[in-house]
Amino acid sequence: MILVFGEIFMCHSKISTTWIDLNSQLDRLILDDSLSFIESDIINRVIIGGFEKNTKVCKNEVKLLLNNFSIIDSQSVIEIGGGYGNFCRIFQENIPTKEYTIVDTNNMLRLSRYFLDTKKVKCNFVDTNKIESIFGKKFSLFVSNICLSEIPEEHRVFILDNILPNCGAFFIIDANKFLVGGGEEFSKHLMSILEKYFFVRTIECSNICFQKNHDLYIGTKNDRF
């Protein structure tokens, strides 16, 4: 099975039209050294922004990670849904990392490649239609930030069941059971997958990520955090 986010949304008519429109707008963004695309309306629709606020959020999240893991193995990090790459930048500025990989749609990877190259941050990029190429690869840390809840359940299972078993720990910020419109269902489903592979803790973090009814989900292979 080959996972292509664009094709996933084509199978879900209510969100298909929205994402096709969003992707076409992302493709039209002009990339220049001033990185002006970051302040565009379309980026502010899909990512907490603008740049100053997003940077504050990312710094808060990295601090949250540091405060909740006694030891962080960051030799090989995989991030699902990296946006334009700002979390990757902040993470690597604060935590020594040998290898960082972002998995996202081609539309977003065009932006994150340009942004991280401009900021001189090393990163590997994997298009979602080639996600199977990393199945079986070992990662020390799995990261995802308000992305998994946007992926249809069957494809979320496909991603997590093929990547999480090969990860040493995870750090996920996403919807909790109090989020109106499916939060409880998503949270229960996510926990059922995470608990197959990890000892899991959840921490309320709406004041950190500036998103109401979102939690931090963290886990390790043992019960020491």
C-alpha angles and dihedrals in degrees: 000000000000116000118216114172091208091055091045091059092045086065092055106060098193093060097026096081092045095053095043088055093045093049093050089052091049090052091054095055113116114231118214138154092265089062088221091158088077091071094047121122093243093054090049089053095055102029132042102258172294109339098264094051093041091052090052090051092049092049090050091051094049089049088050089052092050092048095051103044117064089198124021118200101200100163092117120017127184121195121193110208104009099180110206091334105263096129089050089053095049092044094054093044089059106029124046107242129183097192132011124185128190122199115197145125118295089247092061095037089061087061099041092048091053095043096048093043089052090049090045093238117150116231142152118228128210121188113222091240088063098043092120088069090075098045107118093023115127119238127181095208134024116204131185129164120197093322111100094065088059093058119086112255099248092053092043088057090048092053098043098042090053099044110028096063088062095049126092096210141348140221115193130171113193147122121320130207092273096062109111114237106039103335095127093049092047094047093050092047094048092048091050089058098041094050091058090068109019149035100252136208129180126206127187107241109165090125090054101048096029090233117121117233097014127133137199111239113197132173145172135190089251132036095258116102 
